[in-house]
Each structure stands twice: as structure tokens, then as C-alpha cells.
Amino acid sequence: MAVFPLDDELLTACVRCDEQPAVDELGYCGHCHWISLLEVHCGLDELGAYLFNWALFSEWCDRNGRVAPGG
């Protein structure tokens, strides 16, 4: 179980896997630190692709006299 920091003390266990010692200010171990960054990056890429496709669909609706949902 992770122990949350008091003042400047680091967490004793990783907040994600609870198996390795925490090594950064967010409480992640070395492995989970990079995995979490990758997950966020991939999620932002997916969100960008979704919004891009939604914009294309909205443009298609405008060109074809349709009303996009929510628009």
C-alpha cells in the first residue's frame, strides 16, 4: 500500500503498481513513470484523430445540406 508524502518525503511504493519503490514526485516507479506517459500520449493521439474525423464529418454535413449531431 502506498504511503503518501509528508512535506518533501517521497512515496514509499508506486501509486500505480504498488510493487516497486516510488522514484518520482508523482509517486511512480521507473517503469510505471514511462508507461503512464506513453498512455497519456497515446490517449491524446486518439483524441486528436477523433476530433479530426468529427471535423471532417461536420464539413461533409455542411456540404451535403445535413446537420451534424450536436451542431
N, CA, C, O and CB atoms as a CASP TS submission, in Angstrom:
PFRMAT TS
TARGET T0000
AUTHOR 0000-0000-0000
METHOD Language model
MODEL 1
PARENT N/A
ATOM      1  N   MET     1       0.844  -1.179   0.000  1.00  0.00           N
ATOM      2  CA  MET     1       0.000   0.000   0.000  1.00  0.00           C
ATOM      3  C   MET     1       0.889   1.242   0.000  1.00  0.00           C
ATOM      4  O   MET     1       1.845   1.318   0.771  1.00  0.00           O
ATOM      5  CB  MET     1      -0.960  -0.002   1.221  1.00  0.00           C
ATOM      6  N   ALA     2       0.585   2.199  -0.846  1.00  0.00           N
ATOM      7  CA  ALA     2       1.381   3.419  -0.939  1.00  0.00           C
ATOM      8  C   ALA     2       1.175   4.299   0.290  1.00  0.00           C
ATOM      9  O   ALA     2       0.076   4.392   0.838  1.00  0.00           O
ATOM     10  CB  ALA     2       1.022   4.197  -2.212  1.00  0.00           C
ATOM     11  N   VAL     3       2.243   4.926   0.697  1.00  0.00           N
ATOM     12  CA  VAL     3       2.188   5.892   1.787  1.00  0.00           C
ATOM     13  C   VAL     3       2.374   7.264   1.174  1.00  0.00           C
ATOM     14  O   VAL     3       3.382   7.506   0.510  1.00  0.00           O
ATOM     15  CB  VAL     3       3.273   5.601   2.888  1.00  0.00           C
ATOM     16  N   PHE     4       1.438   8.161   1.376  1.00  0.00           N
ATOM     17  CA  PHE     4       1.516   9.472   0.749  1.00  0.00           C
ATOM     18  C   PHE     4       2.533  10.353   1.454  1.00  0.00           C
ATOM     19  O   PHE     4       2.750  10.224   2.659  1.00  0.00           O
ATOM     20  CB  PHE     4       0.149  10.143   0.748  1.00  0.00           C
ATOM     21  N   PRO     5       3.163  11.262   0.688  1.00  0.00           N
ATOM     22  CA  PRO     5       4.272  12.040   1.242  1.00  0.00           C
ATOM     23  C   PRO     5       3.818  13.097   2.250  1.00  0.00           C
ATOM     24  O   PRO     5       2.718  13.645   2.168  1.00  0.00           O
ATOM     25  CB  PRO     5       5.032  12.708   0.122  1.00  0.00           C
ATOM     26  N   LEU     6       4.688  13.348   3.173  1.00  0.00           N
ATOM     27  CA  LEU     6       4.531  14.456   4.100  1.00  0.00           C
ATOM     28  C   LEU     6       5.683  15.408   3.798  1.00  0.00           C
ATOM     29  O   LEU     6       6.846  15.015   3.887  1.00  0.00           O
ATOM     30  CB  LEU     6       4.527  13.976   5.622  1.00  0.00           C
ATOM     31  N   ASP     7       5.384  16.616   3.453  1.00  0.00           N
ATOM     32  CA  ASP     7       6.386  17.609   3.087  1.00  0.00           C
ATOM     33  C   ASP     7       7.189  17.132   1.877  1.00  0.00           C
ATOM     34  O   ASP     7       6.618  16.949   0.803  1.00  0.00           O
ATOM     35  CB  ASP     7       7.322  17.897   4.277  1.00  0.00           C
ATOM     36  N   ASP     8       8.499  16.926   2.024  1.00  0.00           N
ATOM     37  CA  ASP     8       9.353  16.587   0.885  1.00  0.00           C
ATOM     38  C   ASP     8       9.664  15.101   0.763  1.00  0.00           C
ATOM     39  O   ASP     8      10.460  14.713  -0.092  1.00  0.00           O
ATOM     40  CB  ASP     8      10.633  17.344   0.981  1.00  0.00           C
ATOM     41  N   GLU     9       9.064  14.267   1.588  1.00  0.00           N
ATOM     42  CA  GLU     9       9.341  12.835   1.526  1.00  0.00           C
ATOM     43  C   GLU     9       8.658  12.217   0.310  1.00  0.00           C
ATOM     44  O   GLU     9       7.530  12.578  -0.025  1.00  0.00           O
ATOM     45  CB  GLU     9       8.875  12.136   2.818  1.00  0.00           C
ATOM     46  N   LEU    10       9.345  11.284  -0.351  1.00  0.00           N
ATOM     47  CA  LEU    10       8.747  10.579  -1.484  1.00  0.00           C
ATOM     48  C   LEU    10       7.823   9.469  -0.987  1.00  0.00           C
ATOM     49  O   LEU    10       7.929   9.019   0.154  1.00  0.00           O
ATOM     50  CB  LEU    10       9.845   9.995  -2.404  1.00  0.00           C
ATOM     51  N   LEU    11       6.931   9.043  -1.849  1.00  0.00           N
ATOM     52  CA  LEU    11       6.081   7.904  -1.527  1.00  0.00           C
ATOM     53  C   LEU    11       6.954   6.668  -1.377  1.00  0.00           C
ATOM     54  O   LEU    11       8.022   6.589  -1.984  1.00  0.00           O
ATOM     55  CB  LEU    11       4.994   7.688  -2.616  1.00  0.00           C
ATOM     56  N   THR    12       6.523   5.718  -0.591  1.00  0.00           N
ATOM     57  CA  THR    12       7.332   4.527  -0.394  1.00  0.00           C
ATOM     58  C   THR    12       7.083   3.473  -1.462  1.00  0.00           C
ATOM     59  O   THR    12       7.983   2.687  -1.758  1.00  0.00           O
ATOM     60  CB  THR    12       7.063   3.946   0.966  1.00  0.00           C
ATOM     61  N   ALA    13       5.900   3.429  -2.045  1.00  0.00           N
ATOM     62  CA  ALA    13       5.597   2.450  -3.086  1.00  0.00           C
ATOM     63  C   ALA    13       4.911   3.156  -4.255  1.00  0.00           C
ATOM     64  O   ALA    13       4.238   4.171  -4.080  1.00  0.00           O
ATOM     65  CB  ALA    13       4.701   1.302  -2.530  1.00  0.00           C
ATOM     66  N   CYS    14       5.095   2.607  -5.421  1.00  0.00           N
ATOM     67  CA  CYS    14       4.498   3.167  -6.638  1.00  0.00           C
ATOM     68  C   CYS    14       2.973   3.229  -6.510  1.00  0.00           C
ATOM     69  O   CYS    14       2.340   2.270  -6.067  1.00  0.00           O
ATOM     70  CB  CYS    14       4.897   2.325  -7.874  1.00  0.00           C
ATOM     71  N   VAL    15       2.397   4.355  -6.897  1.00  0.00           N
ATOM     72  CA  VAL    15       0.945   4.524  -6.798  1.00  0.00           C
ATOM     73  C   VAL    15       0.200   3.741  -7.862  1.00  0.00           C
ATOM     74  O   VAL    15      -1.015   3.569  -7.760  1.00  0.00           O
ATOM     75  CB  VAL    15       0.583   5.985  -6.902  1.00  0.00           C
ATOM     76  N   ARG    16       0.901   3.263  -8.880  1.00  0.00           N
ATOM     77  CA  ARG    16       0.253   2.523  -9.968  1.00  0.00           C
ATOM     78  C   ARG    16       0.327   1.015  -9.749  1.00  0.00           C
ATOM     79  O   ARG    16      -0.692   0.325  -9.789  1.00  0.00           O
ATOM     80  CB  ARG    16       0.896   2.881 -11.305  1.00  0.00           C
ATOM     81  N   CYS    17       1.541   0.505  -9.517  1.00  0.00           N
ATOM     82  CA  CYS    17       1.693  -0.949  -9.381  1.00  0.00           C
ATOM     83  C   CYS    17       1.791  -1.413  -7.935  1.00  0.00           C
ATOM     84  O   CYS    17       1.538  -2.580  -7.639  1.00  0.00           O
ATOM     85  CB  CYS    17       2.914  -1.404 -10.127  1.00  0.00           C
ATOM     86  N   ASP    18       2.155  -0.507  -7.036  1.00  0.00           N
ATOM     87  CA  ASP    18       2.294  -0.811  -5.610  1.00  0.00           C
ATOM     88  C   ASP    18       3.277  -1.955  -5.352  1.00  0.00           C
ATOM     89  O   ASP    18       3.183  -2.648  -4.339  1.00  0.00           O
ATOM     90  CB  ASP    18       0.935  -1.162  -5.020  1.00  0.00           C
ATOM     91  N   GLU    19       4.229  -2.149  -6.286  1.00  0.00           N
ATOM     92  CA  GLU    19       5.203  -3.228  -6.136  1.00  0.00           C
ATOM     93  C   GLU    19       6.627  -2.711  -6.018  1.00  0.00           C
ATOM     94  O   GLU    19       7.442  -3.303  -5.311  1.00  0.00           O
ATOM     95  CB  GLU    19       5.106  -4.178  -7.302  1.00  0.00           C
ATOM     96  N   GLN    20       6.937  -1.616  -6.700  1.00  0.00           N
ATOM     97  CA  GLN    20       8.291  -1.065  -6.711  1.00  0.00           C
ATOM     98  C   GLN    20       8.307   0.242  -5.919  1.00  0.00           C
ATOM     99  O   GLN    20       7.260   0.855  -5.713  1.00  0.00           O
ATOM    100  CB  GLN    20       8.789  -0.834  -8.171  1.00  0.00           C
ATOM    101  N   PRO    21       9.485   0.668  -5.476  1.00  0.00           N
ATOM    102  CA  PRO    21       9.564   1.943  -4.758  1.00  0.00           C
ATOM    103  C   PRO    21       9.298   3.119  -5.692  1.00  0.00           C
ATOM    104  O   PRO    21       9.696   3.099  -6.856  1.00  0.00           O
ATOM    105  CB  PRO    21      10.938   2.100  -4.097  1.00  0.00           C
ATOM    106  N   ALA    22       8.639   4.119  -5.186  1.00  0.00           N
ATOM    107  CA  ALA    22       8.377   5.340  -5.954  1.00  0.00           C
ATOM    108  C   ALA    22       9.693   6.092  -6.143  1.00  0.00           C
ATOM    109  O   ALA    22      10.506   6.186  -5.224  1.00  0.00           O
ATOM    110  CB  ALA    22       7.314   6.246  -5.236  1.00  0.00           C
ATOM    111  N   VAL    23       9.890   6.631  -7.365  1.00  0.00           N
ATOM    112  CA  VAL    23      11.143   7.326  -7.642  1.00  0.00           C
ATOM    113  C   VAL    23      10.941   8.735  -8.184  1.00  0.00           C
ATOM    114  O   VAL    23      11.916   9.460  -8.381  1.00  0.00           O
ATOM    115  CB  VAL    23      11.956   6.530  -8.618  1.00  0.00           C
ATOM    116  N   ASP    24       9.709   9.134  -8.426  1.00  0.00           N
ATOM    117  CA  ASP    24       9.485  10.494  -8.918  1.00  0.00           C
ATOM    118  C   ASP    24       8.498  11.233  -8.028  1.00  0.00           C
ATOM    119  O   ASP    24       7.918  10.657  -7.108  1.00  0.00           O
ATOM    120  CB  ASP    24       8.975  10.467 -10.365  1.00  0.00           C
ATOM    121  N   GLU    25       8.316  12.511  -8.314  1.00  0.00           N
ATOM    122  CA  GLU    25       7.468  13.357  -7.469  1.00  0.00           C
ATOM    123  C   GLU    25       5.986  13.013  -7.565  1.00  0.00           C
ATOM    124  O   GLU    25       5.200  13.429  -6.714  1.00  0.00           O
ATOM    125  CB  GLU    25       7.665  14.800  -7.836  1.00  0.00           C
ATOM    126  N   LEU    26       5.593  12.255  -8.594  1.00  0.00           N
ATOM    127  CA  LEU    26       4.198  11.851  -8.724  1.00  0.00           C
ATOM    128  C   LEU    26       3.909  10.519  -8.045  1.00  0.00           C
ATOM    129  O   LEU    26       2.753  10.111  -7.937  1.00  0.00           O
ATOM    130  CB  LEU    26       3.822  11.769 -10.180  1.00  0.00           C
ATOM    131  N   GLY    27       4.949   9.850  -7.594  1.00  0.00           N
ATOM    132  CA  GLY    27       4.768   8.601  -6.877  1.00  0.00           C
ATOM    133  C   GLY    27       4.849   7.354  -7.727  1.00  0.00           C
ATOM    134  O   GLY    27       4.420   6.286  -7.289  1.00  0.00           O
ATOM    135  N   TYR    28       5.392   7.457  -8.946  1.00  0.00           N
ATOM    136  CA  TYR    28       5.541   6.298  -9.825  1.00  0.00           C
ATOM    137  C   TYR    28       6.922   5.677  -9.692  1.00  0.00           C
ATOM    138  O   TYR    28       7.894   6.373  -9.400  1.00  0.00           O
ATOM    139  CB  TYR    28       5.287   6.694 -11.274  1.00  0.00           C
ATOM    140  N   CYS    29       7.012   4.368  -9.907  1.00  0.00           N
ATOM    141  CA  CYS    29       8.313   3.719 -10.036  1.00  0.00           C
ATOM    142  C   CYS    29       8.843   4.035 -11.443  1.00  0.00           C
ATOM    143  O   CYS    29       8.124   4.610 -12.260  1.00  0.00           O
ATOM    144  CB  CYS    29       8.211   2.153  -9.790  1.00  0.00           C
ATOM    145  N   GLY    30      10.071   3.668 -11.718  1.00  0.00           N
ATOM    146  CA  GLY    30      10.665   3.980 -13.016  1.00  0.00           C
ATOM    147  C   GLY    30       9.871   3.427 -14.187  1.00  0.00           C
ATOM    148  O   GLY    30       9.654   4.130 -15.174  1.00  0.00           O
ATOM    149  N   HIS    31       9.435   2.176 -14.092  1.00  0.00           N
ATOM    150  CA  HIS    31       8.675   1.548 -15.177  1.00  0.00           C
ATOM    151  C   HIS    31       7.315   2.227 -15.377  1.00  0.00           C
ATOM    152  O   HIS    31       6.950   2.582 -16.498  1.00  0.00           O
ATOM    153  CB  HIS    31       8.475   0.053 -14.885  1.00  0.00           C
ATOM    154  N   CYS    32       6.590   2.400 -14.305  1.00  0.00           N
ATOM    155  CA  CYS    32       5.247   2.988 -14.405  1.00  0.00           C
ATOM    156  C   CYS    32       5.294   4.449 -14.839  1.00  0.00           C
ATOM    157  O   CYS    32       4.365   4.937 -15.482  1.00  0.00           O
ATOM    158  CB  CYS    32       4.523   2.874 -13.069  1.00  0.00           C
ATOM    159  N   HIS    33       6.366   5.146 -14.491  1.00  0.00           N
ATOM    160  CA  HIS    33       6.535   6.536 -14.926  1.00  0.00           C
ATOM    161  C   HIS    33       6.438   6.622 -16.443  1.00  0.00           C
ATOM    162  O   HIS    33       5.670   7.421 -16.979  1.00  0.00           O
ATOM    163  CB  HIS    33       7.891   7.105 -14.441  1.00  0.00           C
ATOM    164  N   TRP    34       7.228   5.788 -17.138  1.00  0.00           N
ATOM    165  CA  TRP    34       7.251   5.836 -18.605  1.00  0.00           C
ATOM    166  C   TRP    34       5.985   5.254 -19.218  1.00  0.00           C
ATOM    167  O   TRP    34       5.502   5.762 -20.230  1.00  0.00           O
ATOM    168  CB  TRP    34       8.465   5.088 -19.134  1.00  0.00           C
ATOM    169  N   ILE    35       5.443   4.206 -18.629  1.00  0.00           N
ATOM    170  CA  ILE    35       4.202   3.614 -19.134  1.00  0.00           C
ATOM    171  C   ILE    35       3.058   4.618 -19.044  1.00  0.00           C
ATOM    172  O   ILE    35       2.255   4.731 -19.970  1.00  0.00           O
ATOM    173  CB  ILE    35       3.850   2.333 -18.347  1.00  0.00           C
ATOM    174  N   SER    36       2.983   5.345 -17.934  1.00  0.00           N
ATOM    175  CA  SER    36       1.919   6.345 -17.761  1.00  0.00           C
ATOM    176  C   SER    36       2.055   7.469 -18.778  1.00  0.00           C
ATOM    177  O   SER    36       1.058   7.917 -19.343  1.00  0.00           O
ATOM    178  CB  SER    36       1.945   6.922 -16.337  1.00  0.00           C
ATOM    179  N   LEU    37       3.284   7.931 -19.017  1.00  0.00           N
ATOM    180  CA  LEU    37       3.489   8.965 -20.034  1.00  0.00           C
ATOM    181  C   LEU    37       3.068   8.468 -21.411  1.00  0.00           C
ATOM    182  O   LEU    37       2.451   9.208 -22.177  1.00  0.00           O
ATOM    183  CB  LEU    37       4.957   9.408 -20.062  1.00  0.00           C
ATOM    184  N   LEU    38       3.397   7.220 -21.729  1.00  0.00           N
ATOM    185  CA  LEU    38       3.016   6.644 -23.015  1.00  0.00           C
ATOM    186  C   LEU    38       1.500   6.543 -23.141  1.00  0.00           C
ATOM    187  O   LEU    38       0.945   6.849 -24.197  1.00  0.00           O
ATOM    188  CB  LEU    38       3.652   5.263 -23.191  1.00  0.00           C
ATOM    189  N   GLU    39       0.823   6.116 -22.073  1.00  0.00           N
ATOM    190  CA  GLU    39      -0.637   6.009 -22.101  1.00  0.00           C
ATOM    191  C   GLU    39      -1.286   7.370 -22.345  1.00  0.00           C
ATOM    192  O   GLU    39      -2.243   7.474 -23.112  1.00  0.00           O
ATOM    193  CB  GLU    39      -1.153   5.409 -20.788  1.00  0.00           C
ATOM    194  N   VAL    40      -0.771   8.401 -21.699  1.00  0.00           N
ATOM    195  CA  VAL    40      -1.310   9.756 -21.897  1.00  0.00           C
ATOM    196  C   VAL    40      -1.068  10.204 -23.328  1.00  0.00           C
ATOM    197  O   VAL    40      -1.967  10.744 -23.971  1.00  0.00           O
ATOM    198  CB  VAL    40      -0.670  10.760 -20.903  1.00  0.00           C
ATOM    199  N   HIS    41       0.141   9.982 -23.830  1.00  0.00           N
ATOM    200  CA  HIS    41       0.472  10.388 -25.202  1.00  0.00           C
ATOM    201  C   HIS    41      -0.438   9.674 -26.216  1.00  0.00           C
ATOM    202  O   HIS    41      -0.970  10.303 -27.132  1.00  0.00           O
ATOM    203  CB  HIS    41       1.963  10.080 -25.511  1.00  0.00           C
ATOM    204  N   CYS    42      -0.608   8.374 -26.043  1.00  0.00           N
ATOM    205  CA  CYS    42      -1.475   7.613 -26.956  1.00  0.00           C
ATOM    206  C   CYS    42      -2.924   8.083 -26.858  1.00  0.00           C
ATOM    207  O   CYS    42      -3.616   8.174 -27.872  1.00  0.00           O
ATOM    208  CB  CYS    42      -1.391   6.107 -26.648  1.00  0.00           C
ATOM    209  N   GLY    43      -3.382   8.379 -25.653  1.00  0.00           N
ATOM    210  CA  GLY    43      -4.747   8.879 -25.477  1.00  0.00           C
ATOM    211  C   GLY    43      -4.952  10.215 -26.164  1.00  0.00           C
ATOM    212  O   GLY    43      -6.000  10.453 -26.764  1.00  0.00           O
ATOM    213  N   LEU    44      -3.944  11.103 -26.079  1.00  0.00           N
ATOM    214  CA  LEU    44      -4.054  12.398 -26.764  1.00  0.00           C
ATOM    215  C   LEU    44      -4.038  12.227 -28.276  1.00  0.00           C
ATOM    216  O   LEU    44      -4.742  12.942 -28.990  1.00  0.00           O
ATOM    217  CB  LEU    44      -2.916  13.331 -26.334  1.00  0.00           C
ATOM    218  N   ASP    45      -3.234  11.276 -28.774  1.00  0.00           N
ATOM    219  CA  ASP    45      -3.242  10.982 -30.216  1.00  0.00           C
ATOM    220  C   ASP    45      -4.618  10.494 -30.664  1.00  0.00           C
ATOM    221  O   ASP    45      -5.125  10.923 -31.700  1.00  0.00           O
ATOM    222  CB  ASP    45      -2.169   9.926 -30.560  1.00  0.00           C
ATOM    223  N   GLU    46      -5.221   9.594 -29.881  1.00  0.00           N
ATOM    224  CA  GLU    46      -6.549   9.079 -30.221  1.00  0.00           C
ATOM    225  C   GLU    46      -7.594  10.189 -30.186  1.00  0.00           C
ATOM    226  O   GLU    46      -8.463  10.253 -31.056  1.00  0.00           O
ATOM    227  CB  GLU    46      -6.947   7.952 -29.260  1.00  0.00           C
ATOM    228  N   LEU    47      -7.514  11.054 -29.194  1.00  0.00           N
ATOM    229  CA  LEU    47      -8.441  12.175 -29.102  1.00  0.00           C
ATOM    230  C   LEU    47      -8.280  13.098 -30.305  1.00  0.00           C
ATOM    231  O   LEU    47      -9.274  13.548 -30.874  1.00  0.00           O
ATOM    232  CB  LEU    47      -8.221  12.955 -27.795  1.00  0.00           C
ATOM    233  N   GLY    48      -7.047  13.384 -30.698  1.00  0.00           N
ATOM    234  CA  GLY    48      -6.795  14.228 -31.864  1.00  0.00           C
ATOM    235  C   GLY    48      -7.382  13.628 -33.131  1.00  0.00           C
ATOM    236  O   GLY    48      -7.995  14.339 -33.926  1.00  0.00           O
ATOM    237  N   ALA    49      -7.200  12.319 -33.328  1.00  0.00           N
ATOM    238  CA  ALA    49      -7.755  11.646 -34.502  1.00  0.00           C
ATOM    239  C   ALA    49      -9.281  11.689 -34.481  1.00  0.00           C
ATOM    240  O   ALA    49      -9.907  11.915 -35.516  1.00  0.00           O
ATOM    241  CB  ALA    49      -7.267  10.191 -34.568  1.00  0.00           C
ATOM    242  N   TYR    50      -9.877  11.475 -33.321  1.00  0.00           N
ATOM    243  CA  TYR    50     -11.332  11.524 -33.189  1.00  0.00           C
ATOM    244  C   TYR    50     -11.864  12.912 -33.551  1.00  0.00           C
ATOM    245  O   TYR    50     -12.823  13.039 -34.312  1.00  0.00           O
ATOM    246  CB  TYR    50     -11.755  11.148 -31.757  1.00  0.00           C
ATOM    247  N   LEU    51     -11.236  13.947 -32.999  1.00  0.00           N
ATOM    248  CA  LEU    51     -11.696  15.310 -33.274  1.00  0.00           C
ATOM    249  C   LEU    51     -11.486  15.688 -34.739  1.00  0.00           C
ATOM    250  O   LEU    51     -12.315  16.387 -35.323  1.00  0.00           O
ATOM    251  CB  LEU    51     -10.967  16.307 -32.370  1.00  0.00           C
ATOM    252  N   PHE    52     -10.388  15.235 -35.333  1.00  0.00           N
ATOM    253  CA  PHE    52     -10.142  15.486 -36.751  1.00  0.00           C
ATOM    254  C   PHE    52     -11.236  14.845 -37.604  1.00  0.00           C
ATOM    255  O   PHE    52     -11.771  15.478 -38.515  1.00  0.00           O
ATOM    256  CB  PHE    52      -8.755  14.949 -37.163  1.00  0.00           C
ATOM    257  N   ASN    53     -11.566  13.592 -37.308  1.00  0.00           N
ATOM    258  CA  ASN    53     -12.618  12.905 -38.072  1.00  0.00           C
ATOM    259  C   ASN    53     -13.988  13.535 -37.842  1.00  0.00           C
ATOM    260  O   ASN    53     -14.804  13.586 -38.762  1.00  0.00           O
ATOM    261  CB  ASN    53     -12.663  11.424 -37.697  1.00  0.00           C
ATOM    262  N   TRP    54     -14.249  14.010 -36.636  1.00  0.00           N
ATOM    263  CA  TRP    54     -15.509  14.690 -36.362  1.00  0.00           C
ATOM    264  C   TRP    54     -15.603  15.975 -37.180  1.00  0.00           C
ATOM    265  O   TRP    54     -16.668  16.311 -37.697  1.00  0.00           O
ATOM    266  CB  TRP    54     -15.644  14.997 -34.859  1.00  0.00           C
ATOM    267  N   ALA    55     -14.478  16.695 -37.295  1.00  0.00           N
ATOM    268  CA  ALA    55     -14.459  17.917 -38.103  1.00  0.00           C
ATOM    269  C   ALA    55     -14.711  17.597 -39.572  1.00  0.00           C
ATOM    270  O   ALA    55     -15.437  18.324 -40.250  1.00  0.00           O
ATOM    271  CB  ALA    55     -13.116  18.650 -37.945  1.00  0.00           C
ATOM    272  N   LEU    56     -14.116  16.511 -40.067  1.00  0.00           N
ATOM    273  CA  LEU    56     -14.362  16.100 -41.459  1.00  0.00           C
ATOM    274  C   LEU    56     -15.834  15.764 -41.664  1.00  0.00           C
ATOM    275  O   LEU    56     -16.419  16.134 -42.683  1.00  0.00           O
ATOM    276  CB  LEU    56     -13.483  14.883 -41.833  1.00  0.00           C
ATOM    277  N   PHE    57     -16.433  15.070 -40.710  1.00  0.00           N
ATOM    278  CA  PHE    57     -17.847  14.722 -40.811  1.00  0.00           C
ATOM    279  C   PHE    57     -18.722  15.974 -40.791  1.00  0.00           C
ATOM    280  O   PHE    57     -19.692  16.069 -41.543  1.00  0.00           O
ATOM    281  CB  PHE    57     -18.246  13.779 -39.671  1.00  0.00           C
ATOM    282  N   SER    58     -18.381  16.929 -39.933  1.00  0.00           N
ATOM    283  CA  SER    58     -19.149  18.179 -39.872  1.00  0.00           C
ATOM    284  C   SER    58     -19.064  18.935 -41.192  1.00  0.00           C
ATOM    285  O   SER    58     -20.059  19.489 -41.660  1.00  0.00           O
ATOM    286  CB  SER    58     -18.644  19.068 -38.724  1.00  0.00           C
ATOM    287  N   GLU    59     -17.868  18.959 -41.794  1.00  0.00           N
ATOM    288  CA  GLU    59     -17.713  19.603 -43.105  1.00  0.00           C
ATOM    289  C   GLU    59     -18.536  18.886 -44.162  1.00  0.00           C
ATOM    290  O   GLU    59     -19.157  19.526 -45.011  1.00  0.00           O
ATOM    291  CB  GLU    59     -16.235  19.631 -43.523  1.00  0.00           C
ATOM    292  N   TRP    60     -18.544  17.544 -44.112  1.00  0.00           N
ATOM    293  CA  TRP    60     -19.337  16.777 -45.060  1.00  0.00           C
ATOM    294  C   TRP    60     -20.819  17.111 -44.894  1.00  0.00           C
ATOM    295  O   TRP    60     -21.538  17.289 -45.878  1.00  0.00           O
ATOM    296  CB  TRP    60     -19.096  15.265 -44.870  1.00  0.00           C
ATOM    297  N   CYS    61     -21.265  17.195 -43.650  1.00  0.00           N
ATOM    298  CA  CYS    61     -22.667  17.551 -43.385  1.00  0.00           C
ATOM    299  C   CYS    61     -22.985  18.926 -43.967  1.00  0.00           C
ATOM    300  O   CYS    61     -24.032  19.100 -44.591  1.00  0.00           O
ATOM    301  CB  CYS    61     -22.958  17.535 -41.863  1.00  0.00           C
ATOM    302  N   ASP    62     -22.105  19.899 -43.774  1.00  0.00           N
ATOM    303  CA  ASP    62     -22.332  21.248 -44.318  1.00  0.00           C
ATOM    304  C   ASP    62     -22.411  21.215 -45.833  1.00  0.00           C
ATOM    305  O   ASP    62     -23.276  21.872 -46.412  1.00  0.00           O
ATOM    306  CB  ASP    62     -21.216  22.208 -43.876  1.00  0.00           C
ATOM    307  N   ARG    63     -21.539  20.474 -46.486  1.00  0.00           N
ATOM    308  CA  ARG    63     -21.522  20.402 -47.962  1.00  0.00           C
ATOM    309  C   ARG    63     -22.756  19.695 -48.506  1.00  0.00           C
ATOM    310  O   ARG    63     -23.177  19.964 -49.631  1.00  0.00           O
ATOM    311  CB  ARG    63     -20.258  19.675 -48.448  1.00  0.00           C
ATOM    312  N   ASN    64     -23.333  18.806 -47.732  1.00  0.00           N
ATOM    313  CA  ASN    64     -24.453  17.991 -48.220  1.00  0.00           C
ATOM    314  C   ASN    64     -25.787  18.403 -47.611  1.00  0.00           C
ATOM    315  O   ASN    64     -26.755  17.645 -47.676  1.00  0.00           O
ATOM    316  CB  ASN    64     -24.197  16.530 -47.923  1.00  0.00           C
ATOM    317  N   GLY    65     -25.850  19.580 -47.029  1.00  0.00           N
ATOM    318  CA  GLY    65     -27.110  20.079 -46.502  1.00  0.00           C
ATOM    319  C   GLY    65     -27.650  19.306 -45.315  1.00  0.00           C
ATOM    320  O   GLY    65     -28.860  19.263 -45.090  1.00  0.00           O
ATOM    321  N   ARG    66     -26.780  18.714 -44.581  1.00  0.00           N
ATOM    322  CA  ARG    66     -27.180  17.944 -43.395  1.00  0.00           C
ATOM    323  C   ARG    66     -26.785  18.707 -42.142  1.00  0.00           C
ATOM    324  O   ARG    66     -25.946  19.606 -42.193  1.00  0.00           O
ATOM    325  CB  ARG    66     -26.532  16.530 -43.399  1.00  0.00           C
ATOM    326  N   VAL    67     -27.378  18.354 -41.040  1.00  0.00           N
ATOM    327  CA  VAL    67     -26.999  18.956 -39.760  1.00  0.00           C
ATOM    328  C   VAL    67     -26.295  17.892 -38.942  1.00  0.00           C
ATOM    329  O   VAL    67     -26.854  16.833 -38.656  1.00  0.00           O
ATOM    330  CB  VAL    67     -28.244  19.530 -38.993  1.00  0.00           C
ATOM    331  N   ALA    68     -25.057  18.191 -38.570  1.00  0.00           N
ATOM    332  CA  ALA    68     -24.287  17.245 -37.752  1.00  0.00           C
ATOM    333  C   ALA    68     -24.913  17.182 -36.364  1.00  0.00           C
ATOM    334  O   ALA    68     -25.373  18.202 -35.849  1.00  0.00           O
ATOM    335  CB  ALA    68     -22.777  17.663 -37.664  1.00  0.00           C
ATOM    336  N   PRO    69     -24.938  16.012 -35.756  1.00  0.00           N
ATOM    337  CA  PRO    69     -25.461  15.910 -34.385  1.00  0.00           C
ATOM    338  C   PRO    69     -24.717  16.862 -33.464  1.00  0.00           C
ATOM    339  O   PRO    69     -23.493  16.974 -33.532  1.00  0.00           O
ATOM    340  CB  PRO    69     -25.344  14.462 -33.858  1.00  0.00           C
ATOM    341  N   GLY    70     -25.438  17.527 -32.628  1.00  0.00           N
ATOM    342  CA  GLY    70     -24.833  18.477 -31.717  1.00  0.00           C
ATOM    343  C   GLY    70     -24.540  19.827 -32.364  1.00  0.00           C
ATOM    344  O   GLY    70     -24.050  20.735 -31.692  1.00  0.00           O
ATOM    345  N   GLY    71     -24.825  19.972 -33.632  1.00  0.00           N
ATOM    346  CA  GLY    71     -24.478  21.208 -34.322  1.00  0.00           C
ATOM    347  C   GLY    71     -25.635  22.005 -34.632  1.00  0.00           C
ATOM    348  O   GLY    71     -25.506  23.081 -35.215  1.00  0.00           O
TER
END
